[in-house]
Amino acid sequence: MSIPIKYSIRSVFARRLTMILTVLGISLVAFVFAAVLMLAEGLKQTLVSSGRDDNAIVIRESSNTEMSSFITRYQAGVLQTIPEIKLDEDGQPLIAGEVVMLINKNKIGTSSMANIPVRGIGPKSLKLRGNINIVAGRMMDFGKTEVIAGKKIANEFENCGLGDIITFGNTDWTVVGIYEAAGSAFESEIWGDVDQLLPAFGRPVFSSMTFRLNDPSSFNAMRERVMADPRMTVDLKPEKVYYAEQSRTMGTFIKVLGMTISIIFSIGAIIGAMITMYAAVANRTVEIATMRALGFKRRSILGAFLIESLVISILGGLVGLIAAAALQSLRISTINWDTFSNLSFGFHLSMPIAVSVMIFSIVMGILGGFLPAVRASRTKIIEALRAA
């Protein structure tokens, strides 16, 4: 004979104060756990969304980022002859050489400085990245000392707004437009004409080359052929893979630190759940003995108390998850340790994260409720009735 589930649920809500306190403890752990996963996922999504499935990027062999890479003019000319590159409407290969450098700017309202990536682009760069949308001002004119600033840069840094003058490379640059890039990392950059920025930075070479593939499935064969060319000391990567790698170091740190904190907090939550369930067993000794006398087996008692613990943990997980979901409206601005440049990103809640948080909460409930449930199932009928 088994105990109805509604009995366990009703027993949980019969002890409202202790139930609420235990739920709050578990929800705090679930909130921290979810926030950590959401932060790491937000960082990854921001960077990965910067790439396209049919784009590839070329950087110097053994370089991890564009900042430490260079592609010579000669190599750029050879790359333009790759037959797998898609042609634009004018029949020209859809490939662009770009330069990326860092400048220091003060954040608005503070004295702290951060590195801002400045990217030199060409007309084909805009075709390669179709998610660029000017939201204020206009597109810069190539051949002039004009720049456009990402929305996140314009909102966070001094002298980066529409109409402002930014000085770097011994040149004054006018911000003529503010752009959005579908929330990608490009919104944390400033863009200008590559032919104007190269001499300003004193660089005769590109940082990288980006091109569109006719068929993304041909990438591996094309990569092997290019890298076998002794003239080409370069590495080729799918654009999405490249940007995903830029989040690896910081994303790992966030997850490791967050998991450590979550585990420490979870120990406290498990102890709290255990105390709650032990108190429930102690207060319901006669009730448990009566159920045993009515013919309910030990495993039914064990299951009933485990269900109570699971109900509490599920409630705590849901409360923590709902609270964590509100974090999606916040933005974080920090240094990307892979590129040492400022990057703005937000919290991102996904279904796998929600499932992970609920599983984590359920595990806490099982660990906190198992021993009290075992004690309840082992209650001896005669001794319990005598104690009453």
C-alpha positions, 0 to 999 in steps of 0.5 A: 500500500502506497501513500498518496502524493497529495499527503506529502504535498499537504504535509509540506504546506502544513509547516509554512514557516519552516517550509518558506525558510528552507525554500528561500535557502535553496532558491538562493543557491539556485539563483547563484547557480543560474546567474553564473551559467547565464553570465557565461552563456551571455558572454559566449552568445555575444561573441559567437553571434559576431560570426557567421556560419559561411564566413571564415577568418584568416590570422597569423599562424600561432596567433590567438587574436587579431590584436597579435596577428598580421597578414602581409599585403602579399599574403592578402593578394594570394588569399583573394585568389582562393576559388572557394570565396564567394563573389559579390554582385560586381563579380569581385571576391567577397573578402576584406582585410581589416586592422584591429588596435586598442585605444584607452578611454575613460568610462562616463562618470568615472576615472577608470579607463578601459581598452576599446577595440578600433577596427579598420574596415573596408566597403566589403566588410559591411557586406560580410557583416549584414547585421550592422544597423545605423541607429543614429547619424549616418554611415562614415565616408571611406577616405575620410577621418570619420568613424562609427561607434558601437552602441555600447561604446557610445553609452559607456565611454566619454567622447564616443557619442554622436558628433564627438571628436576622438583623438588617437594615432595623432589624428582627430576622428569624428564620430558620425554614426552610432550602430547596432550589431544584433547584440554582438561583440561588434557593438563594443568596437569603433569602426573606421576606414582601414586605409586611414587607420593603417597609417595612423597606427603606423601599421603596413599590414592587416590584422586579419582577412575575412571572407565569405565561402560559397559552400561552408562544407568546403572549408576543411579542404580549402584550409588544408590547401592554403596552410600547405602553401609555404608562402602562407604562414597563416591559420584559417578558422570558421568565423563562429569558431574564432569568436567562440574561442575568444570567450574560452578563458573568461567563460571558464573562470566564471564557471569555475568560480561560480560553481565553487561558490554554488557548491559552498552555498549548496552545503548550507542549503542541504543542511537546512533542508535536512534540519527541516526534515528531521524536525518534521520526522520528530514532530510526526512520530505518532503519525508515522507510527499510525501509518505503519500500524495501518499497513503502510510499508517502510518504503512508502514512508521513505518515499513520502518524506522524500517527496516532501523534500523534493517538493521543497527543493522544486519550489526553491529551484523555481523561485531561484530561476524566476529571480535569475531570469530578471537578470537578463535586463542587466548588462555587464561591462568588463575586460575580455581576458583573451583580447584585453579589450572592453566587452559589454554583454548580458545574462542569457537564460536558455532551456539547458540552463533552466534544466540544469538549475532544476536538476541541481535543486532536486539533487539538493532536495534528495541529499537533504531529505534522504537521511531524515526519510530513512529515519522516518521509515525505520520508526518502530511502531511500539516505541513511537506510540509509547513515547506519545 
